[in-house]
Structure formats: C-alpha cells, structure tokens
Amino acid sequence: MQMMAFKPLALLCRPIAVCVGFIYPSYASYKALESQSPHAAAQWLTYWVVFSLFTVLEYFADWLISWVPFYYLGKLAFVLWLQLPQTQGATQLYVQYIQPLVKSHEEEIDRALEEGRRKAEFGVNEVKSKTMTWFHGQIYNRHGLPQESISPTITVDTIIPPMYGEVSKVPSHENLL
C-alpha cells in the first residue's frame, strides 16, 4: 500500500526528467555549436559524456532502483545538478572520476573499439556476401539456369535482371549536404 503513494510522483517526475535530461540539453548543445563558443561546446560535451554513462548504468540497474521511493525525483535533481552552471555537476564528475578512469584505460579501450569495428565490418561483409549470393541464386533459378553457373563475382548489377532496367546510382552523402 505504501508504495502506491509514490506512483503518481514517479509518473510526474519521469517524463520531466526525460525532458530535462534530453530535450533541453539537445537544444542547448545546438545553441553552443551555433555560437561557436569552445567553452559552451565543452560544457555540453562534458554533460553528454556524464549523462550517457549515467543512462547506461541506469539501464542495467533500473529494475532495482526504480522501486526506490522518490527515485525519479532524485534523478530529476541529479540531472539538474549535472546541468546547472551554478553547480557544474557534470564537470565535477568528469574531472574527478571519469577522465582519470578513462585516461588510465585509454589504450585498452581504443584496442577493444578497433577490434569491435573490425569484427563488425567482417560480419557486415559476410552478411552482404551471403545475401548477394542468395539473390544471385534466386535470379538464376527464376531464369532456369543451373546453380553452377553462378559467378563468384557478385555485384548489384549482376543481381538485377535486364527486365528491371538500369540500376540508378545513389548519390553520395557529400552531394546531399
């Protein structure tokens, strides 16, 4: 029964914490970038580093901490403390804890990220190759050709049969900016 009293407060504080934690900082970051002020940009980059780590920790602990009375009210206060220029909470946490921790493990983090990037690239290429082989096989099967006639070199041009016309070129992202 006692936990029910906290439910309306959580229902009110939770969306406010999302707005205060994401929407205002996003707009303030935009303003900082537009002002081209290195100090303002550094302040909001620091906020995003700290807030991102907090969000990841909260994600894994949410099932436990969401039951704590007044948790969302405390979260709202914490997010405000991170942002406010009077408290500079994000800067304090970053300088005292996050920066020294990351700096001491920077090489290992860089190696792990590079290894992850390579594995992801390999996985994407593997899926792309298997998908192209499958499409190629489907096209050959549709036209009654034997599976052995599938070429080892598969491109988008080889999987689009002539009846579909020319393949249009997609503009690169540089042309879109």
Salt bridges, closest charged atoms under 4 A:
GLU58 OE2 - LYS75 NZ 2.98
GLU108 OE1 - HIS105 ND1 3.04
GLU114 OE2 - ARG117 NH2 2.60
GLU115 OE1 - ARG118 NH2 3.33
GLU115 OE2 - LYS119 NZ 3.94
GLU121 OE1 - ARG117 NH1 2.84
GLU126 OE2 - LYS130 NZ 3.96
GLU174 OE2 - HIS173 NE2 3.09
